[in-house]
Amino acid sequence: MSAVYLLRHGQASFGAADYDVLSPTGELQAKVLGAELRERGLAPAQAWSGTLSRQRSTASITLAAAGIDLPCQTDERWNEYDHLGLVQHHLAAHETKQPASSRDFQDILDRALHGWISDGVPAGQAGTFADFEGRANAALTEVAESLGSGGTAVVFTSGGVIAAICARLLGMPGAGLVSLNRVVVNAAVTKIVHGRSGASLVSFNEHGHFEGANRELLTYR
């Protein structure tokens, strides 16, 4: 069996002019994640990231902190859906005010996601939900099959990608992405193994490295 670790990026800069930049907390989360991988003795054969800045920065910081001297390849199929575009489309369609807090934003995003999944309409560069989910799962399969028996890879990606992959592996309907997406912790670890029978979810959203001394760094958005 091969193993693929899906690692969510650190906290991005919500409310800033450029969302796609790690916040100071996000940078610290990436370092803690690296220490966690070092503690586990993880020695991956491959490292992958989406092309988004927050994903690539997390990869750079985490791999350095883990002592993993490995080039990180990029694949845009690991990119997040266009969550800002989805929210703005929902606001315009329903004549709703701009969210005043991160909690308001999450509520609107949930409603926008349900519409994206059920209506089958494109959402910016992500296209339809079926497009998005299909690309993510195809990327996972390609990485897993390229590793060979016993190989390991780490992939720096986003909460929506992780939720879409896990929802399919768990046999959940498309809307299951919304439930899983809400709880994915920044810089959390999800492990998937791949063998002759295909992929299996072994662990989802591990974040014990943000308990105890690092509990102040636990964030979801």
C-alpha positions in Angstrom: 0.0 0.0 0.0 1.0 3.6 -0.6 0.1 6.5 1.8 -0.9 10.0 0.9 -1.0 12.6 3.7 -3.3 15.6 2.8 -2.1 18.6 4.8 -4.3 21.7 5.0 -2.6 25.0 4.6 -2.1 27.3 7.6 -4.5 30.2 8.3 -4.9 32.6 5.4 -5.4 36.4 5.8 -9.2 36.7 6.1 -10.3 40.3 5.6 -7.0 41.5 4.2 -6.5 42.9 0.7 -4.8 39.6 -0.4 -6.5 36.6 1.2 -4.1 34.2 -0.4 -1.2 34.9 2.1 -0.5 33.1 5.3 -1.3 35.1 8.4 1.3 35.3 11.2 -0.7 32.5 12.9 -0.7 30.5 9.7 3.1 30.7 9.5 3.3 29.4 13.1 0.8 26.6 12.3 3.0 25.5 9.4 6.0 25.3 11.7 4.1 23.2 14.2 2.9 21.0 11.5 6.5 20.5 10.4 7.5 19.5 13.9 4.6 17.0 14.0 5.8 15.4 10.7 9.4 15.3 12.2 8.0 13.6 15.4 6.3 11.0 13.2 9.5 10.3 11.4 7.8 10.8 8.1 10.1 10.4 5.1 8.0 11.0 2.0 9.1 10.2 -1.5 7.1 13.0 -3.0 5.8 16.4 -1.9 3.0 18.2 -3.7 1.2 21.4 -3.4 -1.5 23.4 -5.2 -0.4 26.6 -6.9 -2.0 29.0 -4.4 0.3 31.1 -2.4 -1.0 29.9 1.0 -0.5 26.3 0.0 3.0 26.8 -1.4 4.1 28.9 1.6 2.8 26.2 4.0 4.7 23.6 2.1 8.0 25.5 2.2 7.7 26.3 6.0 6.5 22.8 6.9 9.1 20.9 5.0 11.9 23.0 6.4 10.6 22.6 9.9 10.3 18.8 9.4 13.8 18.5 8.0 12.5 17.1 4.8 14.8 18.0 1.9 12.5 17.4 -1.0 11.4 19.6 -3.9 7.7 20.3 -3.8 5.9 19.8 -7.1 2.8 21.9 -7.9 -0.5 20.8 -9.5 -3.4 23.2 -9.7 -5.9 20.3 -9.2 -5.0 20.6 -5.5 -6.3 24.2 -5.5 -9.3 25.3 -3.5 -12.7 26.1 -5.1 -13.3 29.8 -5.6 -14.9 30.4 -2.3 -14.8 34.2 -2.6 -16.5 34.1 -6.0 -19.1 31.7 -4.6 -20.0 34.0 -1.8 -20.2 37.1 -4.0 -22.4 35.3 -6.4 -24.7 34.2 -3.6 -24.8 37.7 -2.2 -25.8 39.2 -5.5 -28.4 36.6 -6.3 -30.1 36.9 -2.9 -29.5 40.7 -2.4 -27.8 39.9 0.9 -25.5 42.2 2.8 -21.7 41.6 3.0 -20.8 39.4 6.0 -19.8 41.3 9.0 -17.8 38.6 10.7 -16.1 35.3 10.0 -19.1 33.5 11.4 -21.4 35.3 9.0 -19.1 34.6 6.2 -19.1 30.8 7.0 -22.9 30.8 7.1 -23.2 32.4 3.7 -20.4 30.1 2.3 -22.4 27.1 3.5 -25.5 28.2 1.6 -23.4 29.1 -1.5 -21.8 25.6 -1.4 -25.1 23.8 -1.2 -26.3 25.8 -4.2 -23.1 25.1 -6.2 -23.4 21.4 -5.5 -27.1 21.0 -6.2 -27.5 23.4 -9.1 -24.5 22.1 -11.1 -23.4 25.7 -12.1 -19.8 26.8 -12.6 -18.0 28.7 -9.8 -15.1 30.7 -11.3 -12.0 28.7 -12.2 -13.2 25.7 -10.2 -16.0 25.1 -12.7 -18.9 22.9 -11.5 -18.7 20.9 -8.3 -18.4 17.7 -10.4 -15.4 19.2 -12.2 -13.8 20.2 -8.9 -14.4 16.9 -7.2 -13.3 14.9 -10.2 -10.0 16.8 -10.5 -9.2 16.4 -6.9 -9.8 12.6 -6.8 -7.9 12.1 -10.1 -4.9 14.0 -8.6 -5.1 11.7 -5.5 -5.2 8.6 -7.6 -2.3 9.6 -9.8 0.0 10.5 -6.8 -0.9 7.3 -4.9 -0.4 5.0 -7.9 3.0 6.6 -8.8 4.4 5.8 -5.3 4.4 2.1 -5.6 4.0 -0.2 -2.6 5.1 1.3 0.7 5.6 4.8 -0.8 4.5 8.0 1.0 3.6 11.4 -0.3 2.6 14.7 1.4 0.2 17.0 -0.3 -0.4 20.6 0.8 -3.9 21.6 -0.2 -7.1 23.2 1.1 -10.1 22.3 3.2 -12.6 22.0 0.4 -10.3 19.6 -1.6 -9.8 17.4 1.5 -13.6 17.5 2.3 -14.5 16.5 -1.3 -12.1 13.6 -1.4 -13.1 12.3 2.1 -16.8 12.7 1.3 -16.4 10.5 -1.7 -14.3 7.9 0.1 -17.0 7.8 2.9 -19.8 7.3 0.4 -21.4 10.6 1.4 -23.5 12.6 -1.0 -22.0 15.8 -2.5 -23.5 17.9 0.3 -21.3 15.9 2.7 -18.5 18.3 1.6 -20.2 21.1 3.4 -20.3 19.3 6.8 -16.7 18.1 6.5 -15.5 21.4 5.2 -16.8 23.2 8.3 -14.5 21.3 10.6 -11.2 21.0 8.8 -8.6 22.6 11.0 -5.8 24.7 9.6 -2.6 22.7 9.2 -4.4 19.4 10.1 -3.4 16.0 8.8 -5.6 13.5 6.8 -4.2 10.1 5.8 -5.3 8.0 2.9 -3.9 4.6 1.9 -4.1 3.2 -1.6 -3.9 -0.5 -2.5 -5.3 -3.0 -5.0 -8.9 -2.2 -3.9 -8.4 1.5 -4.3 -8.2 4.3 -1.8 -9.3 4.2 1.9 -9.6 6.9 4.5 -7.5 6.1 7.5 -7.7 9.3 9.5 -9.4 12.6 9.0 -8.5 16.1 10.3 -5.8 15.0 12.9 -4.9 18.1 14.9 -3.5 16.9 18.2 -0.4 19.1 17.5 -2.7 22.0 18.2 -3.7 20.8 21.7 -1.8 21.4 24.9 1.0 23.9 24.5 -0.1 24.9 21.0 -3.9 25.1 21.7 -3.8 28.9 21.0 -3.0 28.1 17.4 -6.1 26.0 16.7 -8.2 27.7 14.0 -10.7 26.6 11.4 -10.7 29.7 9.1 
